[in-house]
Amino acid sequence: MTLPGNPKSPVVVGVDGSEQSRRALTWATEYAAHHRVPLRLVYAADVPVDYGPGMAGPLYDLDALRKHGESVVATAAAEAAAVAAPIADIAISTEAVLASAVAVLRQRSESARMIVVGSRGLGAFRRTLLGSVSTSIARHAHCPVAVIPETTPPADGPVVVGVDGSPCSVDAIGIAFDEAAHRDARLIAVLAWSEFYRYEPRSVMQTEAEAVLSESLAGYAEKYPEVSIERFVTEDRPTRAILEAGADAQLIVVGSHGRGGFAGMTLGSVAQAVLHGAECPLIIARPAARS
């Protein structure tokens, strides 16, 4: 799997000073250090500056907000340097802008290796499954997106990848093998099938599904001989099969949309459901900006 952009394209992580963004920062830093790529920290404050008749001016002290953002990324950069130091020396850059976080991160995704966000940031209610930024970036980024939850996954858990034979699934498989190799983790490849609208014996459909999985994984075992592979083919809903296989995973990887997807589609139903149900870091493989 060749991730979008130049091999030294940065990992971009959104930071806002929240505990969730710190978790995303740590994960992104470790990822960048293990892959020996630059890390870019982005703080964006979505501040409305328009004002109408009878209003004296903007309701916010923009200089104060800008200084706050610069303070947030400076603190985050120091934390990232400390996390990366035992692994590798990497370039760390920062930016603090007064603009929509979604728009800024989406633009940065056009030249990033990966975008990393927390599942929610400052101002989100505890009952909210995902913050607006993480949800929007998962839908619209032009590179793979990693969404990091509040929970701490087991360090020795497997990497789980959802497979369905689609192009996005192929991208997800490449990322999953690469991550399993870097993490010295076993890989669980999951393919779920259904009898809906099919009038063939279940044994035939199971055999067909096993063949799709084998074809999808072909070549990776040779490229990553150190990775132990478990194949899981089952009659089930894909979301449930992936989440069950990933109950003790340290990472789940899925494609942004599967066989039913189409060019320009933002996020498929399976990827969206896994995004809301996963309790460990999730990487969503997305098409590059040229798509």
C-alpha positions in Angstrom: 0.0 0.0 0.0 1.4 3.4 -1.0 -0.2 6.1 1.0 -1.1 9.3 -0.9 1.5 11.9 -1.6 5.3 11.7 -1.3 6.7 9.1 1.1 7.7 12.0 3.4 4.3 13.6 3.4 3.4 14.6 7.0 1.0 13.1 9.4 -1.3 15.9 10.3 -3.0 15.9 13.7 -5.7 18.3 14.9 -5.0 19.7 18.4 -7.1 21.9 20.6 -5.8 21.3 24.1 -8.5 18.8 25.1 -7.7 15.4 26.6 -9.0 13.8 23.4 -6.7 15.8 21.2 -3.8 14.8 23.5 -4.6 11.1 22.9 -4.8 11.8 19.1 -1.4 13.7 19.4 0.3 10.8 21.2 -1.0 8.3 18.6 -0.1 10.5 15.7 3.4 11.1 17.1 4.1 7.4 17.6 2.8 6.7 14.1 5.0 9.4 12.5 8.1 8.3 14.5 7.7 4.6 13.6 7.2 5.5 10.0 10.0 8.1 10.0 7.8 10.9 8.6 7.2 14.5 9.6 4.4 15.5 12.0 2.4 18.6 11.6 0.2 20.0 14.4 -2.8 22.1 13.4 -4.9 24.2 15.7 -7.9 25.9 14.0 -10.5 28.1 15.7 -13.8 28.5 13.8 -14.6 32.2 14.7 -17.3 34.2 13.0 -16.0 37.6 12.3 -18.9 39.1 10.4 -21.1 41.6 12.2 -24.2 43.6 11.2 -25.8 47.0 11.7 -25.8 48.2 15.3 -22.9 45.9 16.3 -19.6 47.6 17.2 -17.4 44.9 15.8 -16.4 41.2 16.2 -17.6 39.6 19.4 -14.2 37.9 19.9 -10.7 39.1 20.7 -9.0 37.7 17.7 -5.5 38.5 18.9 -6.2 36.7 22.1 -7.6 33.7 20.3 -4.6 33.6 18.0 -2.2 33.7 20.9 -4.1 31.0 22.6 -3.8 28.8 19.5 -0.1 29.4 19.3 0.2 28.4 23.0 -1.8 25.2 22.3 0.4 24.1 19.4 3.6 25.1 21.2 2.6 22.9 24.2 1.6 20.1 21.9 4.9 20.3 20.0 6.8 19.9 23.3 4.6 16.9 24.2 5.1 15.4 20.7 8.9 15.8 20.9 9.0 13.9 24.2 6.8 11.1 22.8 8.9 10.7 19.6 12.3 10.9 21.3 12.6 7.2 22.3 11.5 6.1 18.9 13.0 8.4 16.3 14.0 12.0 15.6 11.2 13.5 13.4 10.5 17.0 12.1 7.6 18.6 14.0 5.9 21.7 12.6 2.9 23.7 13.8 0.3 26.1 12.6 -2.5 28.0 14.4 -5.2 29.6 12.3 -8.5 31.3 12.8 -10.6 29.3 10.4 -12.9 26.3 10.2 -11.1 23.2 11.6 -12.9 21.0 9.1 -12.0 23.2 6.1 -8.3 23.5 7.2 -7.8 19.8 7.9 -9.6 18.8 4.7 -7.3 21.1 2.8 -4.2 19.7 4.5 -5.4 16.2 3.7 -4.7 16.8 0.1 -0.9 16.6 0.7 -0.9 14.5 4.0 0.0 10.9 4.6 -2.7 10.7 7.1 -5.0 12.9 9.1 -5.4 12.1 12.8 -8.2 13.5 15.0 -9.7 12.7 18.4 -13.2 11.3 18.5 -14.4 14.6 20.0 -12.7 17.8 21.3 -13.5 20.7 23.5 -17.2 21.6 23.9 -18.6 18.1 23.0 -21.1 16.5 25.3 -20.2 13.2 26.9 -23.2 11.6 25.3 -22.1 12.5 21.8 -20.6 9.6 20.0 -18.3 11.6 17.7 -17.5 15.3 17.4 -18.4 17.3 14.4 -14.8 17.7 13.3 -13.9 14.0 13.4 -17.2 13.0 11.7 -16.7 15.6 8.9 -13.0 14.7 8.3 -13.8 11.0 8.2 -16.3 11.8 5.5 -14.4 14.3 3.4 -10.6 13.9 3.7 -8.5 13.1 0.7 -6.2 10.7 2.6 -6.5 8.0 5.2 -8.1 9.3 8.5 -7.3 7.9 12.0 -10.0 8.5 14.6 -8.7 8.1 18.2 -11.2 7.3 21.0 -11.1 8.0 24.7 -10.4 4.3 25.6 -6.9 2.8 25.7 -6.7 -0.3 23.6 -4.6 -3.4 24.6 -1.0 -2.9 23.4 -0.8 -6.6 22.4 -4.2 -6.7 20.6 -4.5 -7.6 16.9 -5.0 -5.4 13.9 -8.4 -6.0 12.3 -9.2 -5.2 8.7 -12.6 -5.4 7.0 -12.4 -6.9 3.5 -15.0 -7.0 0.7 -13.0 -7.0 -2.5 -13.6 -3.3 -3.4 -10.7 -0.9 -4.3 -11.1 0.9 -0.9 -10.9 -2.5 0.8 -7.6 -3.2 -1.0 -6.2 0.1 0.3 -7.4 -0.8 3.8 -5.6 -4.2 3.6 -2.4 -2.5 2.6 -2.6 -0.2 5.6 -3.5 -3.0 7.9 -0.6 -5.2 6.9 1.8 -2.3 7.3 0.5 -1.4 10.7 0.6 -5.1 11.9 4.2 -5.3 10.8 5.2 -2.1 12.6 3.3 -3.1 15.7 4.5 -6.8 15.7 0.8 -7.7 15.9 -1.3 -10.5 14.3 -3.7 -9.5 11.6 -7.3 -10.6 11.5 -8.9 -10.2 8.1 -12.7 -10.2 8.2 -15.1 -10.8 5.4 -18.9 -11.1 6.0 -21.4 -12.2 3.5 -25.2 -12.4 3.3 -27.8 -14.6 1.6 -30.0 -11.6 0.8 -31.2 -11.7 -2.9 -29.1 -14.8 -3.4 -30.6 -18.2 -4.3 -27.6 -20.5 -3.9 -26.6 -22.9 -1.1 -24.9 -21.3 1.8 -21.9 -23.6 1.3 -21.4 -22.1 -2.2 -21.6 -18.5 -0.9 -19.2 -19.4 1.9 -16.7 -20.8 -0.6 -17.1 -17.7 -2.9 -16.5 -15.4 0.1 -13.4 -17.4 1.1 -12.1 -17.1 -2.5 -12.6 -13.3 -2.4 -10.7 -13.0 0.8 -7.8 -15.1 -0.5 -7.7 -13.0 -3.7 -7.7 -9.8 -1.7 -4.9 -10.9 0.5 -2.8 -12.4 -2.3 0.8 -11.1 -2.3 0.7 -9.6 1.2 1.8 -12.7 3.0 4.9 -12.7 0.8 5.5 -9.0 1.3 5.0 -9.2 5.1 6.2 -12.7 6.1 6.5 -11.7 9.7 2.8 -11.0 10.0 0.6 -13.8 11.4 -2.8 -13.8 9.5 -6.1 -15.1 10.8 -8.9 -15.3 8.2 -12.5 -14.9 9.3 -15.3 -15.5 6.8 -18.8 -15.5 8.2 -22.4 -15.1 7.3 -23.2 -11.9 9.2 -23.6 -8.1 8.8 -20.1 -6.6 8.1 -20.3 -4.1 10.8 -21.1 -6.6 13.5 -18.5 -9.1 12.3 -15.7 -6.4 12.2 -16.6 -5.0 15.7 -16.8 -8.4 17.2 -13.4 -9.4 15.7 -12.1 -6.0 17.0 -13.4 -6.3 20.5 -9.8 -6.7 21.9 -8.0 -5.0 18.9 -5.4 -2.3 19.1 -6.5 -1.0 15.7 -9.3 -1.5 13.1 -8.9 -0.6 9.5 -11.8 -0.3 7.0 -12.3 1.3 3.6 -14.4 4.4 3.3 -16.9 2.6 1.1 -17.3 -0.9 -0.3 -18.7 -2.7 -3.3 -21.8 -0.5 -3.3 -19.8 2.7 -3.2 -19.3 5.1 -6.1 -16.8 7.8 -7.1 -17.3 10.9 -4.9 -19.1 9.0 -2.2 -18.2 10.4 1.3 -18.6 7.5 3.6 -20.2 4.1 3.2 -22.7 2.6 5.7 -20.3 0.0 7.1 -17.4 2.5 7.6 -19.8 4.9 9.3 -21.2 2.3 11.6 -17.8 1.0 12.6 -16.7 4.6 13.1 -19.4 5.1 15.7 -19.0 1.6 17.3 -15.3 1.1 17.5 -13.7 1.4 20.9 -10.1 1.4 19.6 -8.3 3.6 17.1 -9.8 3.3 13.6 -8.2 4.1 10.3 -10.5 4.7 7.4 -8.8 4.3 4.0 -10.0 7.1 1.7 -9.4 7.8 -2.0 -6.6 10.3 -2.8 -7.4 13.9 -3.7 -7.2 13.1 -7.4 -10.2 10.7 -7.1 
